[in-house]
Amino acid sequence: MKEQYDNIDEYIADLKDTISKSPDCANHLYNLGMALLTKRDFSAAERAFLDALSKSPRLAEAYVQLGGIALQRGDLEGCLNYNKEAAQCRPRFAIAWGNIGFVHLQRGDAEEAIPAFTKALKWDPNFVQAQASLAAAYYMKGELDQSIALSEKVVEKYPSFSPAYNNLALVWLEKGEGKKALEYARKATELGFDVNPELWTELQQYA
């Protein structure tokens, strides 16, 4: 929200006034959608992003936001399709590729997730969420050493990024190193990650 506004409602009202005078400006409509997301008014935000795309059909950011709204509703297919549209509009859009990979990972499809995360990291090598998710996909596929190498790279550069420690806990348990897995699970928890209760139960024998 712009600094000159006292609250988000004032900002939204000003945007709507601006849009009434310039109804064909996709950027104003996109900004309205983002402001409405701040209020968690997902239906109104969705309409704003769709209106933005009606004015500028290749506005990749709007597709990504629509994908996020679909995900919030539990619609993985919608999230996937919107992010594919974003990637078609802008092939080097790392966030779109990361989101595509995320959907495949949620579906348990590591084969599809890995190339999507790889593309995300090609265009943004510092995309830490994509790095950690790629490590999770390698674990899911059984490529444990690759998963470890990538997670260790993440924690070296981002020592407070908790999902990477959880990944390491899973992989080391899979490799039969329960004490090491417990150490990483504890670290993930210290950093705020909600470790799966079933994993905790399995790790208690190594305490």
Summary of the structure (lengths in Angstrom):
residues: 207
radius of gyration: 20.3
end to end distance: 48.2
largest distance: 66.9
contacts: 672
relative contact order: 0.06
helix: 77%
strand: 0%
